[in-house]
């Protein structure tokens, strides 16, 4: 059984920064993909950023140049550095982890960008 837990959400002013963390634990072997997705009020879930075990990254168009995804040394953790935040970035941010034979979502962490 795999658990994925996010942390680091909160309230920030427009133009500010936040760093989200995600850790997978449990029966994890050879995680090959981790990523962040978000769902804003009244919106569908959308891609924020993903990273593979080889280090390849992919970003949603709305966050390119402002957000950076990275992995921890333990390879079961990922971080999302969010800079130049905008009110439209307000959403529940969920972490996703996958390997051969399993995948798992975290519960999500709320990010609110407001003055």
N, C-alpha and C positions, 0 to 999 in steps of 0.2 A: 504494500500500500504506500502511495506517495502523497505527501502533503506539500502544497505550495503556499507560501505565506508571504504577503507583501507588507511593506511598512514605508513610512515616510510621507504619507499624504498630509494635507492640511490646508489652511487658508493662507493665501499669499496675494500681495497687491500686483496689479498689472505691471509688467516689466521685471518682476522679481524672478527668483529661482527656487527650485525644489529638487531634491534628489530622492528618488524612490529606490527601494531595495526589494529583492525577491530571492527567496531561498527555497530550494526543493530538498526535502528530507524523506527518509524512509528507505524503501527498497529501490534505490535508484542506481541504475547502471548505464553508463555510456549515454548520458543525455546528449542529444545531437542538435537540439533546437530549443531555444527559449525566446520569449518575446513578450511585449506589452501591447495590450489592446485597450481601448477605452469606449465608454458609452456615455454620452452626454444626455441631458434632459430632453426627452422627445426625439432622440436620434438613435440610429442603428449603431451597433458595435462597429468600430473601425480599427484598422491597423495603426499602431503608433510606431513600433520599431521591433525588429527581430534580429537575432544573432545565431549563427550556427556554431557547431563545435570547431569548425575550421576558422572562425572569426569573421565570416562574411556577414555584413549587415544590410538591412533594408529598412527604409523609413517611409512613413506615410507622407504624402505631398505637403500636408498642412503643417508638419513639424520639421521638415528638412531645414537644416541650418540652425535650428534652435535647440533640438533635443539630441542627446548622444547616449547610445546604449553601449554598455561594456560588461565584461564578465569578470567575476572574481577569480582569484587564484585556484579556488577549490572546484571550479567549473560547474558547480551546482548553484551558483549565485549569479544574478545579473543586476545591474544598476541602470537607472534611467536618470540622467542629468537633464533637467528641464530649465532652460534659460529663456529670457525674454517672453515670459508667460503672458498670455492674452486671456481675456474673459471667455473666449470661445474654447479655451483649453479645459474649462470646467467640465469634469466628468468623473465617473468611477473608473479607475485604472486597474486592470486585471492582468496578472502574470500567467503565462502559459509555458509549460515545459513538456517536452516530448522526447521519447527514445523508441527504439524498436520494441513494440509490444505494449506500450502504454503512453498515455498523455494525461495531463492533469491541469486544472485551472485553480487559481487561488480565489479567495473570497472577494478580493478587490479592496482598493483604498481610495477614499474620496479626495479629490483635488479641487479646490475652489479658488478661482482667481477673481478677486473683487476688491474694489477700493472701499 
